[in-house]
Amino acid sequence: MAVTEVEPIVTARLGLPESWTLKTYVDNGGYAGLRKALSMSPGAIKDDMLNASLLGRGGAGFDAGKKWSMLAKGQPSYLVVNADESEPCTFKDHMLIEGDPHQLIEGTAICAYANGVTQAFIYVRGEFALGVERLTAAVNEAYDHGALGRDIFGSGFDLDLVVHYGAGAYIVGEETALLESLEGKRGFPRIKPPNFPAVSGLYGCPTVVNNVETLSYLPWIVINGGSSFSRMGEGVSAGTRLFSLSGHVNRPGNYEFEWAKATFRDLIEHPRLGGGVRNGNQLKAIIPGGASSPWFGPDKLDMALQHDVVQKAGSMLGSGSVIVMDHTTCAVRAAWRIVKFFHRESCGQCTPCREGSGWLEKIMIRIEQGSGREEDLELLLDVCDNISPDITWPPKQTTICVLGPSIPPAIATSLNMFRDEYLVHIKEGGCPFD
Amino acid sequence: MALYPRPRSALIPVLHLAQEQDGYLTEDAMVHIGELLDITAAEVYGTASFYDMFFREPVGRHLISICTNVACMINGAYELVDHAEKTLGIKADTTTADGEFTLEEFECLALCDKAPCLTVNWRFFGPVTNQDFDRLVDDLRAGRLADVVPPHGTLCRVRRTVGLPAQVPFPGREGDPMKKPVRDGDGVGAAAGAPAPPVDKRTPGERVAEGQQPAREGAVPQVDESAAQILGPEGTDTGPTAGGSRAGGGT
């Protein structure tokens, strides 16, 4: 296990001056992937995608090539790019949108061509004002360059790409809520089945929904071939991957490296990556895949950053964000903040999530502030159990979408790992870290 | 609106334009938008109220949103909020008496490598110390950051200049079957059962003009006045300490 030396794919151009402009993009090989794709048949691109074994980088980790193959026939069909990155401590798409918008546009165009789609939308999180501006400017440039619009690069293929922006709602990152929002409605997730986007998505038409990072790999995959991509990594954890590292490390940031070869320890301690825990402090816990994922203790540091390995160990890599907490962190407070987030962002459709998240937040803050009772610990788990029966991993669901079942892991794992800390809060009537 | 297969899809961007014009969403604007998109004012309000970025009452010229989610919290975000409240002399979720600043706690802003971070009118700053915050407030008050931080409500200063006509979905399969078709070509597609995109003989410029003007007569919305303010791509190169410019440090 080690950080291997491979060329970055999606972050290759990010250090260049004005990396968001067409000139920099084209000077550095931009749009060659789209030109090659247009000379191939859509079927050949889809086959190559299956070879690439590109797992969706949005959080669910579903094979993008398989997702495409499930798209129902029928015109019109749509492509919606999920750029509504809001998972706490995930900031990779933010960087890609601002730093290399043309790469996303090219990947989007390749995906559209392969799936026979002639209208695509990029739904950008509204808070990314600079990203929206750069992407809009890039779309204008791409039309002038002939990479979007009518008869792209003389191939006869037409594609219209709309940069759409949201207005602040975490739940819109869920793909069916994203489509509702794109239809101009509240971001309420739809019940699946029957509303699988591949069959019944935007306006009830077949729709491909892919994440920003996922599509950003496409130009490289088309040029180099799917098997070159899947040669990197390990099994389903193929290719390179971006990890968002944050919290108590010396060098927080987004890092792209070969997937499944490095461990959590490599990511946190390698001098070119995290550079170690700040001030030489002791590591207390990590949250391996966004706020929804169960926590790990230091004992898991030597585990490979690999999709199925982490899954088997009872958590997930999710959106690829790793939060590091050192020994100065109050576990109760951190778990409370995660629950508070889900309470605020629950869309309110399903009772277990809407009510349960509020109850959990109230109990958590009462413990943190020193008014907790010992029986609160069982009460917490009882409410969690009502949202996600048996509090298993992967979680069971009593709600329309997975936001509800995302609430219990932080509480259940922090309580499991730091039960003593919870008890100190209760017995001493306050937070020992204050 | 012409960019979208269904006019209602334009609702959120149009609400942003209304907020750009007035600084918040006035009732008048929401009624007008309802007329423009052929939905009720209640549907406009009901959608707007779902989203955190829309304000239905006036806010300060500078909306300061401090992230307090986990990565920022463990790097001192709540201490920064306390400091900001002292500096501005207000509590979070309120506005200074002179109407210059509104302070709010916000959820993860996706700049976690620069924690604690904040946005002013959705322009990013981070990491922010107490001293940085005070300097930022001084600069904003003195107008020294006017080209980086536009007035509250202005989200995208780049306007789209290109586009093709939208692909009209199967009318019979739309999510809201009671809605009458409102675009030319919709009805034709319904009858034929295979809705081909309408042949478009306009120039791109004409299409865009339609995209920025109300498609139907009699519903001239006040929100569209702001669309006249068109900036070129160079208008984008105004990022503050943007996270996007940081390259991945991996191999």
Boltz contact constraints between the chains, C-beta under 6 A:
constraints:
  - contact:
      token1: [A, 5]
      token2: [B, 251]
      max_distance: 6.0
  - contact:
      token1: [A, 8]
      token2: [B, 248]
      max_distance: 6.0
  - contact:
      token1: [A, 11]
      token2: [B, 247]
      max_distance: 6.0
  - contact:
      token1: [A, 11]
      token2: [B, 248]
      max_distance: 6.0
  - contact:
      token1: [A, 14]
      token2: [B, 247]
      max_distance: 6.0
  - contact:
      token1: [A, 15]
      token2: [B, 247]
      max_distance: 6.0
  - contact:
      token1: [A, 76]
      token2: [B, 167]
      max_distance: 6.0
  - contact:
      token1: [A, 85]
      token2: [B, 110]
      max_distance: 6.0
  - contact:
      token1: [A, 88]
      token2: [B, 69]
      max_distance: 6.0
  - contact:
      token1: [A, 88]
      token2: [B, 70]
      max_distance: 6.0
  - contact:
      token1: [A, 88]
      token2: [B, 108]
      max_distance: 6.0
  - contact:
      token1: [A, 89]
      token2: [B, 71]
      max_distance: 6.0
  - contact:
      token1: [A, 89]
      token2: [B, 112]
      max_distance: 6.0
  - contact:
      token1: [A, 91]
      token2: [B, 110]
      max_distance: 6.0
  - contact:
      token1: [A, 91]
      token2: [B, 112]
      max_distance: 6.0
  - contact:
      token1: [A, 94]
      token2: [B, 110]
      max_distance: 6.0
  - contact:
      token1: [A, 95]
      token2: [B, 243]
      max_distance: 6.0
  - contact:
      token1: [A, 95]
      token2: [B, 244]
      max_distance: 6.0
  - contact:
      token1: [A, 98]
      token2: [B, 242]
      max_distance: 6.0
  - contact:
      token1: [A, 98]
      token2: [B, 244]
      max_distance: 6.0
  - contact:
      token1: [A, 99]
      token2: [B, 244]
      max_distance: 6.0
  - contact:
      token1: [A, 119]
      token2: [B, 167]
      max_distance: 6.0
  - contact:
      token1: [A, 126]
      token2: [B, 53]
      max_distance: 6.0
  - contact:
      token1: [A, 127]
      token2: [B, 122]
      max_distance: 6.0
  - contact:
      token1: [A, 129]
      token2: [B, 122]
      max_distance: 6.0
  - contact:
      token1: [A, 129]
      token2: [B, 155]
      max_distance: 6.0
  - contact:
      token1: [A, 130]
      token2: [B, 239]
      max_distance: 6.0
  - contact:
      token1: [A, 130]
      token2: [B, 242]
      max_distance: 6.0
  - contact:
      token1: [A, 132]
      token2: [B, 156]
      max_distance: 6.0
  - contact:
      token1: [A, 133]
      token2: [B, 156]
      max_distance: 6.0
  - contact:
      token1: [A, 133]
      token2: [B, 157]
      max_distance: 6.0
  - contact:
      token1: [A, 133]
      token2: [B, 158]
      max_distance: 6.0
  - contact:
      token1: [A, 133]
      token2: [B, 236]
      max_distance: 6.0
  - contact:
      token1: [A, 134]
      token2: [B, 236]
      max_distance: 6.0
  - contact:
      token1: [A, 136]
      token2: [B, 156]
      max_distance: 6.0
  - contact:
      token1: [A, 136]
      token2: [B, 158]
      max_distance: 6.0
  - contact:
      token1: [A, 136]
      token2: [B, 160]
      max_distance: 6.0
  - contact:
      token1: [A, 137]
      token2: [B, 158]
      max_distance: 6.0
  - contact:
      token1: [A, 137]
      token2: [B, 233]
      max_distance: 6.0
  - contact:
      token1: [A, 137]
      token2: [B, 236]
      max_distance: 6.0
  - contact:
      token1: [A, 140]
      token2: [B, 161]
      max_distance: 6.0
  - contact:
      token1: [A, 140]
      token2: [B, 162]
      max_distance: 6.0
  - contact:
      token1: [A, 143]
      token2: [B, 162]
      max_distance: 6.0
  - contact:
      token1: [A, 160]
      token2: [B, 164]
      max_distance: 6.0
  - contact:
      token1: [A, 162]
      token2: [B, 3]
      max_distance: 6.0
  - contact:
      token1: [A, 167]
      token2: [B, 12]
      max_distance: 6.0
  - contact:
      token1: [A, 167]
      token2: [B, 51]
      max_distance: 6.0
  - contact:
      token1: [A, 167]
      token2: [B, 53]
      max_distance: 6.0
  - contact:
      token1: [A, 167]
      token2: [B, 54]
      max_distance: 6.0
  - contact:
      token1: [A, 168]
      token2: [B, 51]
      max_distance: 6.0
  - contact:
      token1: [A, 168]
      token2: [B, 52]
      max_distance: 6.0
  - contact:
      token1: [A, 168]
      token2: [B, 53]
      max_distance: 6.0
  - contact:
      token1: [A, 169]
      token2: [B, 51]
      max_distance: 6.0
  - contact:
      token1: [A, 182]
      token2: [B, 9]
      max_distance: 6.0
  - contact:
      token1: [A, 183]
      token2: [B, 9]
      max_distance: 6.0
  - contact:
      token1: [A, 184]
      token2: [B, 8]
      max_distance: 6.0
  - contact:
      token1: [A, 184]
      token2: [B, 9]
      max_distance: 6.0
  - contact:
      token1: [A, 184]
      token2: [B, 11]
      max_distance: 6.0
  - contact:
      token1: [A, 185]
      token2: [B, 47]
      max_distance: 6.0
  - contact:
      token1: [A, 186]
      token2: [B, 47]
      max_distance: 6.0
  - contact:
      token1: [A, 186]
      token2: [B, 50]
      max_distance: 6.0
  - contact:
      token1: [A, 203]
      token2: [B, 169]
      max_distance: 6.0
  - contact:
      token1: [A, 203]
      token2: [B, 174]
      max_distance: 6.0
  - contact:
      token1: [A, 204]
      token2: [B, 173]
      max_distance: 6.0
  - contact:
      token1: [A, 204]
      token2: [B, 174]
      max_distance: 6.0
  - contact:
      token1: [A, 204]
      token2: [B, 175]
      max_distance: 6.0
  - contact:
      token1: [A, 205]
      token2: [B, 169]
      max_distance: 6.0
  - contact:
      token1: [A, 246]
      token2: [B, 71]
      max_distance: 6.0
  - contact:
      token1: [A, 246]
      token2: [B, 112]
      max_distance: 6.0
  - contact:
      token1: [A, 246]
      token2: [B, 113]
      max_distance: 6.0
  - contact:
      token1: [A, 247]
      token2: [B, 71]
      max_distance: 6.0
  - contact:
      token1: [A, 247]
      token2: [B, 74]
      max_distance: 6.0
  - contact:
      token1: [A, 252]
      token2: [B, 113]
      max_distance: 6.0
  - contact:
      token1: [A, 253]
      token2: [B, 113]
      max_distance: 6.0
  - contact:
      token1: [A, 253]
      token2: [B, 249]
      max_distance: 6.0
  - contact:
      token1: [A, 254]
      token2: [B, 248]
      max_distance: 6.0
  - contact:
      token1: [A, 255]
      token2: [B, 248]
      max_distance: 6.0
  - contact:
      token1: [A, 255]
      token2: [B, 249]
      max_distance: 6.0
  - contact:
      token1: [A, 255]
      token2: [B, 250]
      max_distance: 6.0
  - contact:
      token1: [A, 256]
      token2: [B, 248]
      max_distance: 6.0
  - contact:
      token1: [A, 256]
      token2: [B, 250]
      max_distance: 6.0
  - contact:
      token1: [A, 257]
      token2: [B, 250]
      max_distance: 6.0
  - contact:
      token1: [A, 257]
      token2: [B, 251]
      max_distance: 6.0
  - contact:
      token1: [A, 272]
      token2: [B, 249]
      max_distance: 6.0
  - contact:
      token1: [A, 323]
      token2: [B, 70]
      max_distance: 6.0
  - contact:
      token1: [A, 323]
      token2: [B, 71]
      max_distance: 6.0
  - contact:
      token1: [A, 329]
      token2: [B, 74]
      max_distance: 6.0
  - contact:
      token1: [A, 334]
      token2: [B, 70]
      max_distance: 6.0
  - contact:
      token1: [A, 337]
      token2: [B, 70]
      max_distance: 6.0
  - contact:
      token1: [A, 337]
      token2: [B, 73]
      max_distance: 6.0
  - contact:
      token1: [A, 341]
      token2: [B, 69]
      max_distance: 6.0
  - contact:
      token1: [A, 341]
      token2: [B, 107]
      max_distance: 6.0
